[in-house]
Amino acid sequence: MIKVATGALFGQRAKLFVRTEDGHPAPPESLYVQAWDADDVVFLDRFLRTFHALNHLHQGHDGRELLVLDVHLRHVAALPEHHGEVFETLLHRFGLRTDQVVLRLDARALHTDAHVQEAARSFTGYGYRLLAAGPDLDHTDWDLLGALGVRWVAPQVQDLEVRYDRGERWRAQTATGGRIGLWLAGIDDPEALARAGALGADLIEGNQSSRAARQAPPRYPLSPADVAV
């Protein structure tokens, strides 16, 4: 992730790639399908996040470059309370703080599910930063997400573009007094970068192989040429 205003590197998103015994790619969801017991789901989720945290440290990222982790809804459902407590202890053992971690949660579940909302409050209580992915742009209470501690939302770029073409502005900024920022993923080419700027993105997320991730100057705004691949 790169800050649009400055071009500074903001963080790295952890990603999981799963393959079958035959070597064929499989969706990460397949791991959670195999774990039905609540204890198994909790163990799997914490194992994966621990693995990502160790990999993040192995790459030599300093404290200013955040780690972005997905939180599976089955993990949230498997815990009755105190979400984030055990993982906080693990992070401290690695020398990481919770405020160096961004947790990516499903925005629609955050908006409608009381248990997911309670988990979000717990996460923010332990110091994590929250990203809400895939919100319903027409039926989301942005003030509610702001009250839950959400720092950024990551809608589908296509959904945002439809509203932009109709002359509609990004509403979460106004509704929450600017507390929620706009995070756009899949920004890997010059056209996407130019469009992200027009849409009002605060953070852009692209492939590490793009020149945006490898060569972005630390003190200057990005130009479309910076993400040419």
N, C-alpha and C positions, 0 to 999 in steps of 0.2 A: 504494500500500500504506500502511496506517495501523496503528500500534501499538495494540493493543487496550487495553493497560494505561494508556496515557497520552493516547491520541487524537492523538499527534504524527504528522505525515506522515513516512513512512519512505523511500519511493522511488516511481519511476514505471516502469512496465513498457513497453518498446518493443513496438509491434505493427506488423505488415506487412499491408497490404491490396493485393491484386493484382486487376487487371481485365483482361479480354481486349480485343482490338481492337474488339469490339462493345460494350464497356462493361459486360459482365457480370462479376460478382465470381467470382474463382477462388481456390482454396485456395493459401496460400503454398507448399505442397509442389510446386505446378506449376513453380515456378522451378527447383527442384532436379532435377526430372525432365528438364528440358532440358539440364542440365549433367552429362555423363557422365565427362568427363576429370577426373582428380583435381585438376589445377591449376585447372581452371575452377570446380570446387566450392569450393576454397579461396579463390579470388579472389571468388566470389559471396558467400560467407559473410563474409569480411572487409569487403567493400564494404558489405554490409547493416549490419553492426555499426558500421562507421565512420559511415555515414549516420545511424544512430540516435544515436550519440554526439554528432555535430554538432547534431542536432536537440535533444538534451537540453541542450546548452550554450546553444543559441540561445534556449531558453525561460527561461534565467536561473536554473536550479537551482544551489543552492550545494552545497558538498561534503558536507553532512549528508544530502542527498536523493539516494539511490542510483539508479543506472540498472540496470534488470533486462533482460537480453538472453537470447533463446532461442539455444541452440547446437544446430544440426541434426546428427543422427547421421551423415549423409553427410560433413559436414565433419570430424567426429572420425575417421571411417574413412579419409579422404583423406590424413591426416597420420600418418606413422610415429611421430613423437615431437615433443617441445618444443611441445606445444599451448599457445597463449596467448602465445608469445614475440613474434611479429611484431605482434600486436594490442596488446601492452603498449607497444611502441615508438610505435605510432600514438596511443594514449591519452596518452602522455607529451607528445607534440607538441601535443595539445589542452589540456594542463594538467590532465588527469585521472589519478588513480592507479588501479591495479587494485583496491584495496580499496574503491573507490567504485562497483564494478560487481558485480552479482550475475548469475551465469551459470545459466540454467535448463536442466537436463539431464533426459533420460528416466530415471526411477527404476528401471524394470525392466531397462533396459540396464546401468545402473550396478551393479545387483545381480548380473547374470549374465555380462556381457561383459568379459573381461580387458583388452581394448584400451580400452574406455570407462573402466574403472577406472584404467588407467594415465594416460589423458587427464585424469581428475579429479585425480589426484595432481599432475600437471603444472600444471593450472590453479591449484590451491591453493598450489603451490610458487611461482607467480608472484604470489600475493596475492589472487586472485579469491575471492569468496564463492560458495558453491554452493547451489542449490536443486534438489531432486530432485522431479520432477513425476510424478504418477500411480503411486505405489508399489502393489504388491500387499500389502494389509494383512495377509493371512493367511500369506504366505510370504516376508517380507522380513527379512533379518538387519540389524536396526537398528544393531547394533554395527559391522558392516561399513561401512554408510553413514557412520557417525560417524568411523570410521578413515580413510575416503576424504576427509574434510573437509567433508561435507555439513552445512550450518548449519540448513536447514529442509527439510521435505517438504510437498508440496502434493497430498494425496490427493483423489479425487473426494468432494465433500461427501456425496453420497448413500451412498457406501460407509461413510463414517464414521458417518452417522446410523443405519444399520442396526445397527452394533455398539453405538452409544450406547443405542439403544432396548432392546437386550438386556442393558444394564447393564455393558457392557465399557468400560474406560477406555482412553485414548490410550496405547498401549504404548511408543512410541518414547522418550518422556520417561524412563520407568523403565529401559528397556533400556540407554540410553546415558548415564544419570546426568544427564539434563536438557540434554545438549549439542545435541540436535536439537529445533528448534521446529516448531510447527504453523502452516502458512500456508494460508489458505482463500481461494479466488477466487470471483467471482460474488456478492459480498455487496453487493447494490444496493437492498435494501428492508428495512424494520424487522424483519420476521420472520426474514430471513436473518441479520441482525446479532445478534438475540437468540439464535438457534440457534448461531451461530459462537462466541459467548461460552460457551454451555453445553457446546460440544464441546471447549473448551480452546484456542481459536485464540490464537496470539501475534501474528499479522499477518493483516489482512484486505485483500483486493484487490477493488475495485469499479470501476464505470464512473466516469470523471472528471465526468460530468454530474450524478452524484448529489450530494446535499448532504453526504454523508460526505466526499467528496473536496474539495468547495469550501468548506465551512464548519466543518470539524472544529476545535474549539478546541485550541490547541497544548499545553495543560497539564492538560486534564481528560479523564476517560474518556468514551467515546462512549455515547450512549443510542440506542434504536431510532429516535427521532425524527430523529436526525442523518443518517439515510440515506433518509429519505422522499423520493420523487422526484415 
